[in-house]
Amino acid sequence: MSRDLGSFRESYDRAVLRRADLAAEPIEQFERWWDEWLSVPRRDATACVLATASSTGVPSARWVLCKGWDASGFEIYTNRESRKAHDLRANARAALVFGWLDDDHQVRVEGPVTEIDDATADAYWASRPRGSQLGGWASDQSEVLSGRDELEQHRAEAVERFGGDDDSGPPVPRPPYWGGYRIGIDRMEFWQGRPDRLHDRFSYSRSTDGWTIDRLSP
Ligand SMILES: Cc1cc2nc3c(=O)[nH]c(=O)nc-3n(C[C@H](O)[C@H](O)[C@H](O)COP(=O)(O)O)c2cc1C
């Protein structure tokens, strides 16, 4: 296994991104790249990295699945008692990064975070497989466990409480601590890998009358 990390080099020569190619709205540009990304099957196609910061400015980042987007932002679902949720309570701003590396694409999103309303969270919760729902009840996300056994025990309790783990069982309600967040869009950036590290970067920043688009140095 090579530890000569300097020898791992990619050449980014698949495409270019010109100002004239850009959509007027960042979400429209996102959708163009999303369609390209999905032109072949992808594992965890909607995965992105969510970065938050605590009240004292300590950053942390983790993968999450994006469950929807529109001009108002990007939706993610999680445990509202988790570390990320504590961060968001103290500092309701976040960044998301989509790393569509097989396309030489990176998309960055930054903006204010709001909680997704209960009706929308209920609808998404109801669409999840029963096993995931029971897992949601079993996990005190981000808390320390004494061991795997404790987690399995929590799951067994949830199975017992909600009528079994067979899909034909009664509906599993959404836990009060489980819900969604919308990462709003103040800024988005599209990065297209180019040869010799002369990549194309364009940022969209929200301004009073729409979006300001800038080309950034790579
Ligand atoms: C591909 C992938 C997708 C994930 N999707 C989610 C998700 O949608 N929601 C979630 O709460 N955790 C998700 N996780 C787990 C998180 O990365 C993380 O471990 C968890 O949310 C706890 O993070 P926290 O302690 O910083 O709050 C995912 C992990 C991976 C690797």
The ligand as an SDF file (V2000), in Angstrom:
LIG
                    3D

 31 33  0  0  0  0  0  0  0  0999 V2000
  -22.8370    8.6600    3.6150 C   0  0  0  0  0  0  0  0  0  0  0  0
  -23.3280    9.0550    4.9720 C   0  0  0  0  0  0  0  0  0  0  0  0
  -24.5750    9.6360    5.1070 C   0  0  0  0  0  0  0  0  0  0  0  0
  -25.0550   10.0240    6.3690 C   0  0  0  0  0  0  0  0  0  0  0  0
  -26.2850   10.6240    6.4480 N   0  0  0  0  0  0  0  0  0  0  0  0
  -26.7180   11.0750    7.6490 C   0  0  0  0  0  0  0  0  0  0  0  0
  -27.9400   11.8110    7.7270 C   0  0  0  0  0  0  0  0  0  0  0  0
  -28.6340   12.0650    6.7280 O   0  0  0  0  0  0  0  0  0  0  0  0
  -28.3350   12.2410    8.9620 N   0  0  0  0  0  0  0  0  0  0  0  0
  -27.5960   11.9930   10.0870 C   0  0  0  0  0  0  0  0  0  0  0  0
  -28.0120   12.4010   11.1690 O   0  0  0  0  0  0  0  0  0  0  0  0
  -26.4180   11.3400   10.0290 N   0  0  0  0  0  0  0  0  0  0  0  0
  -25.9640   10.8750    8.8340 C   0  0  0  0  0  0  0  0  0  0  0  0
  -24.7550   10.2090    8.7580 N   0  0  0  0  0  0  0  0  0  0  0  0
  -23.9620   10.0450   10.0020 C   0  0  0  0  0  0  0  0  0  0  0  0
  -23.2120   11.3550   10.2740 C   0  0  0  0  0  0  0  0  0  0  0  0
  -22.0670   11.4420    9.4370 O   0  0  0  0  0  0  0  0  0  0  0  0
  -22.7800   11.4790   11.7470 C   0  0  0  0  0  0  0  0  0  0  0  0
  -22.0150   10.3550   12.1420 O   0  0  0  0  0  0  0  0  0  0  0  0
  -23.9730   11.6280   12.7010 C   0  0  0  0  0  0  0  0  0  0  0  0
  -24.9940   12.4380   12.1550 O   0  0  0  0  0  0  0  0  0  0  0  0
  -23.5260   12.2110   14.0390 C   0  0  0  0  0  0  0  0  0  0  0  0
  -22.9160   13.4540   13.8160 O   0  0  0  0  0  0  0  0  0  0  0  0
  -22.7260   14.5430   15.0020 P   0  0  0  0  0  0  0  0  0  0  0  0
  -22.2950   13.7670   16.2200 O   0  0  0  0  0  0  0  0  0  0  0  0
  -21.6670   15.4750   14.5240 O   0  0  0  0  0  0  0  0  0  0  0  0
  -24.0580   15.2270   15.2010 O   0  0  0  0  0  0  0  0  0  0  0  0
  -24.2660    9.8140    7.5170 C   0  0  0  0  0  0  0  0  0  0  0  0
  -22.9760    9.2510    7.3770 C   0  0  0  0  0  0  0  0  0  0  0  0
  -22.5250    8.8820    6.1200 C   0  0  0  0  0  0  0  0  0  0  0  0
  -21.1390    8.3120    5.9920 C   0  0  0  0  0  0  0  0  0  0  0  0
  1  2  1  0
  2  3  1  0
  2 30  2  0
  3  4  2  0
  4  5  1  0
  4 28  1  0
  5  6  2  0
  6  7  1  0
  6 13  1  0
  7  8  2  0
  7  9  1  0
  9 10  1  0
 10 11  2  0
 10 12  1  0
 12 13  2  0
 13 14  1  0
 14 15  1  0
 14 28  1  0
 15 16  1  0
 16 17  1  0
 16 18  1  0
 18 19  1  0
 18 20  1  0
 20 21  1  0
 20 22  1  0
 22 23  1  0
 23 24  1  0
 24 25  2  0
 24 26  1  0
 24 27  1  0
 28 29  2  0
 29 30  1  0
 30 31  1  0
M  END
$$$$
